[in-house]
Every structure is written in structure tokens, then in C-alpha cells.
Amino acid sequence: MMYYIREAISFVVSYAMCLFYSARVAFGLLVLLVTKPHTKFWETKERPVPPASLRDHGCGVDKYQNANGIKIHYVENGDPSKPLMLFVHGFPEFWYSWRYQLKEFSKDYWVVALDMRGYGDTAKPEYRYAYRIDNMTEDIRCLVRALGRQKFTLVAHDWGAVIGWHFITKHMDMIDRYIMMDAPSQKIARKLFSSSKEQFKMSWYIFFYQMPWLPELFVRMMDLRIFKMLFREHGGEEAIEAYKYTFSKPNALTYPINYYRDNFRFFSNALRPPKPKTFAPGLYLLGEKDLYISKETGPLMQREFDNLEFKIVPGVDHFLQQHNPELVNRYMREFLAKN
């Protein structure tokens, strides 16, 4: 009985916060409309041609593979006879967020960075339930099998890490080693979401993204200015334009935001698969200046997953693999060399 009461309270509080943050954003947009209608802040520049950073990116070869009933786009580099290292991005990113790692680790691995379903050049199912965590988990499993591998090293960030924790819990037998960045498992997310004021405040955007169409408008405003705010220290104008081109396409924001909409209750106990008996070596990295994920996640993740190392990466924000790729790559190499 108490479980259902807690769930009911959680439901009411969550959607009250959704309305609160949505009202704040809507009010700000109304003020802009009244005070600066000439700016046409709702318009996004057309970008029919990909920028040079995507045409001649030098990160590897663009390829496609049918897996789990959809066509998945990925970029590969390195020798296919070497061990597979698979990179899974978060929001709002695509394969390009791993450009530094694709070049660095192609020396020792066959590196593959995919566009998750709904992102970039991968298929974009229209129905919302296509973006449930189990579907993306199965995308990874089927892609690895289609690439002819039984085991691999998984590297994942943000939403990719949320999916990655779910994947290794279900398919630890496929994992040689894993490296997760800036997102905890579902169980720890649920615990902190309900018990940590810091994490609750940091998660404001999760509430906001439950609304229809308003989040898309918010991200697209001022010609996708949000990407300049997020990535101005992560590759300059070249990187910013790569993100703007990718997310300016029709519905390019709706499907990624559907990850939040259809998994808003991903904290539910019912979605947790049983823990494996043995754990592959793992590394959890968290940016020192991360504005979205609490540092409390580190020790809690180590209690949840045996054989897990936790490191805070100094001086970097949430997008640590792009903010300071040299340091992140060094931490990755140090971990991989131990095992």
C-alpha cells in the first residue's frame, strides 16, 4: 500500500514540476514575442548542405547496418580484426561527440560510434514507445551481433550511459570492459531523484521535456543557440555548426526528446532487470563541473556494481569527452591498461 502511495505522490509532484518549468519557459517566450518580435526567435536557418566538419570529418568511414528492425548509421575506424570498442552518445549529441576518441582509440581497437535511433542518420520510428530503454538496449545487442562480434568494450555517455548500465545488467556476458560517463544506472537515478535535493534541482529539464512541442521550440529558438551555449568550448564554430546542421532537420529534436517522454518513469522498480552474478571491470567518469549529474552518483554506483572504478575529471563540464579529450582519453587508456 505504501508503495502505491509513494508512486502517486511522485506522479503528482513530477507533473506539477513539469507544469511549473513549462510555465516559466512559456512566459519567457511570451516576453520575447512582445518585446522583440522583429528577431523572429522561433525561426531556424535552413541548412541543406552538411558542413565541412561532417563531409570530410576524418574520423572514419560512414556505414549503415540493419539491426533490430531499423537501419543504424555509424562511423567506424581502425582495423576490423582488432577488438571492438562501441561508442554510444547521449543528448543532445550524435556520433560526432566521439570524434576525438574515434581517432585516438583506432590505434588499438576497431572503433564504432553509432547514431542512436531517432538521431542523425539512423532510422527514426515515429511512434513514441519506440524510444523505450529496452528498444535501444536491443539496438546495441543486435548491432554488435550484426558486426560479427560476441564481446566488446562499451563506452557510453549521458543517455547512452543510462542505456549502457541497462545493457550490461542484461548482457554482461557480452562485455569485456565498459566505461560510462555522466549518468548513473536506473536504480541509483531513482534513489537520488527521490532523496537528493541537489539531484532533484539538477534534473529540472527532465520535467520540462515531458511537455509536447514546447521543448522543441525552446531548443530551436534563436537558430539553435543552445548548441553555442553547450559546445562553445568543445570545438568552436566548426563543432557548433555540425550540431546545428544535424538537429535542424525535420523532427530531429522530437525523437531524441521522446527518450525523456517515454522513459519518464524509467526509475520504476519494474524496469530493473536482475543483476548479473559477475561484473566485468568498469570505469565511471564524471565531470567536475557537471550541471546535471550529482557527484553522489559515484560512490553509489560503486556499491551497485562490483569491480567499478570512479573518477572525477577535473575542470570539465557534462560533455567531458569533448571538453578535455586528451585528459579523458588518458583516463580511459589508464583504465584499459590495468585489465
N, C-alpha and C positions, 0 to 999 in steps of 0.2 A: 504493500500500500504506500509506504513512504517513497518507494522508487517512483511511482506514478505521480505523486505529489511534487517531488523534485523535478520531474520531467515537465510537468505542467507549469511550474514556476519558471523553469528555464525557458520554456516556449514563450511565455508572456513577456519576460524580461528581454529576451532576444529580439522579438519583433517590435517591442517598444523602442529599443535602441535603434533598430532599423529605421523606424519612422522618424526618430529624433535626428539621426545623422542625415537622412534624406531631406528632411525639412531644412536643415542648415544649408545643405548644398543648393536646394531649390531656391532658398532665399537669396543666396549669393548670386545665383544666375539671374534672378529677377532684378537685383540691383544693377548688375551689368547691363541687362537689357534696357533698363530705364536710363541709366547714366551714360552708357557708351554704345548705343545701338549701331553707330557707324563702324564699329570694329568687326561686326558680324562674327562674334566669338564662336558661334556654332558651326562655322564653315571649316572644312578641311581641304587643303590643297590636293588637287589630283596629281597622282604620281604614276603615270602609265609605264614608265621605264625604270627598272631597278637601278639603284646607284652603283657606281663602280665597285664599292666595297662588297657588293653581293654578286656582281657579274664576274669579277676576277678576284675572288677573295683569297686564293692561295692556301686555303685551309684543307683542301682535299677535293674529292670528286663527288658531285651531286648524283644521288641514285634514288631509286624507288623500289619498294618491296611490298607485295601484298601479304598482309598478316592480320589475323583475327577479323577478316572480312572487310578490311579497309586498305587503301593504298597509303603507305607511310613513306614520307620523304626523309632522307638522311644524307649526311656528308660523311664520307669515310676517308681515312688517310692511313698510311703505314702498310706494312706487309701482312696480307691476309693469312699467312702461315703462322703468325705470332699470336699470343693470347689476345682475346677480345676485351676491350675496355669500352663500355657503353655509357654515354653521357645523356642525362635526362634533365631538361631545363625546367624552369619554373615560370611564374607570371610576373610581369608581362615580358616574356622573352621568347626566343625560338632557338634553333640550333646555334645561331651566331654567337650566343652568350658564351659558348665553349671554344671560341676561335683560338684563344691563346693555348688552351690545353690540347686542342687537336694538333697543333704544330709541335708542342713540346713532347707529348707522350707518343707521337707516331714513331719515335725512335725505337721504342721498346714494345709497342703494342699495335695491334690492329684497332684503331680508334674509330668509333662510330658515334655521331651526335645526331639524334633524330629530332624532327618536329613532332611534338605530341599531337594526338588527334585534336582537331579544331584550330591548330596553329600552322602558320607558314604555308608550306606547300603540301602538307599532309591532308588527307580527306577530312571533311567537316560534316559529320552527321547532323541533321537539323533537329532531331528530337532531343530534348534536354536530358533524358535519362541515359543517353549515350555517354554522358560525361561523369558517370559514377566511377568511383575509385576502382572497383573491380574490373571495369572495362579497360581502363588504362593499364592496370596491372597485367591483364591478359595480353594487351598490345605488346608489352615488353617481352613476355614469355614467348609469344608467337614469333616476334621479330627475331629474337635470339635463335630460336629453333630454325627459322627460315634462313638465317645466315649460316646454318650448319654447325652451331656450337651447342654443347651441353652445359658448359660452365663459362663464367665470365666475371670480370670485375665491374661493379656498378658504381657510377659516380653520379650523384643527383643533387639538385639544388631547389629550395623553396617547394613549390607544389610537386616538383619532381621527387624531392626527398619525402614528402608525405606519402606519395605513391611508392617510393622506394622502400620505406620502412614496411609498408603493407606487403610489398613484393617479397622481401627477404623473410618475412614471417611465414609466408605461404610457400615459398620456393627456395629455402635456404640451401637445398641440395644443388642448386644451380650456381651458387655464389662462391667464387674463390676468395674475394675480399670486397669490401664496399666502403665508400666514402660518401657521407651525407653532409649537406651544407644548409644551415639556416632554416631548419624546420624539424620539429620533433615528430614522434610517432603519434598515432591517433589516441592511444591511451594517455600519454603524457599531455597531449594537447587538451584532452577533456579535463584532466585533473587541474591543469593550470588555468584553463578557461573559467572554471568554477571557483577556484581557490586563490588565485593571484590577481590582485588589483592591477599590478604592473602589466601583466599579460592581457588582462581584460581591456585596459586602455589602449594598449598597442594594437589590439585586434579590431579597432573601430571600423576599418574598411570592410571586414567580413560582414558586419551588419549592413553597411551601406550597399554592398554588392547584391543583396537579396532583392532589391527593387528592380522592376523592369525598366528598360531603356534609359533611365536617368544615369546610371553609372557609365553607360556607353557615351552619352552626351558629355558627361563630366571629363572623361579621359580624352575625348576627341577635341574638346574646346581649345581655342587658340592654336589651331593646327597641330594638335597632339603635343602641346607644350610640355606635358607631363614627362615625356621622354627626355627633353632637355634638362628638366629638373633632376631626373633619376640618373642619367648617364653622362652628364657634362664632364665628370671626372673619370669616365670609363671608355675613353677612345675618341673624345671630341666630336666634331661635327660629322665626321665620317660614320661613326657608330650611331649617332643620333638619327641620321638620315636613313640608315639601314632599318632601324626600328620603326621610324615613321612610315617608310615605304611598306613594310610588312603589315603594320596594323592600320593602314589607311584603306586597305581593301574592303569590299563589302562584307559586313558581318564579321570582320576579323577580330573584333572585340567581344561580340556576343558569345561566341562559343567558348573562348577562354574564361569569361566571367561565369559561364554556366558551370564551371568546375566548383565555384563557390555556391551557386544557387542550388545545385542538385546534391551537394555534399555538406550542406549547412549543418546537418545532423550527423556528420561523419564522426563526431565524438561519441556517438551512441555505442554502448557495450555490444549491441547485437552485430556490429560490423567488425568486431575484432576476431581474427582467426586465432586458433590455438598457437601458442609459442612452440618453436622447434626445440628439440632436446639439446642440440648442439648449435653453436654460433660460429660463423666464420669471423676472422679478425675484421674489425670495423674502426672507422675514424669518423668522428663528428666534429665539424668545423663551424664556428660561429663568429661573425664579425663583431669586433669590439664596439662599434658604433651602430649596430643593427637597431633600427627603429621599430621593428615588427615582431621580433622574437626575443623573449627574455632569456637572460643567461642562466636562469633557474633550470632551463631545459637540459643543460649539460649533465650535471650530477644525476638528475632523474633518469635520463636516458641510459647512463651507465649502470644504474640499478636494474633497468628494464632489460638491457642487452648485455650479456656476458661478453668479455673479450672486446670491449669497446673503449677506444681512446678518445678523449675530449680535449680540444684545443680552442682557445680564443685567439683569433687572428687580430693582432694589434693594428689600430689605425684605419680599419676598413669598415664600410657600411654593409648593408644587406647583400649587395651584389659583389661579394668578396672576390670571386674568381675573375672578375673583370676589373675591380678596383685596384688590386695589387696582385696581378697574376704571377709575378716572379716569386713572391713570398708564399702564395697558396700552392703553387707548383712545387716549391721546395718542401713544404709540409707534406704534400702528397707523396713525393719521392721518398722522404724520410720514413713515412709510414710503410710504403710498399717495400722498401729495402729491409724492413725488420722481419717480414714474413715470407 
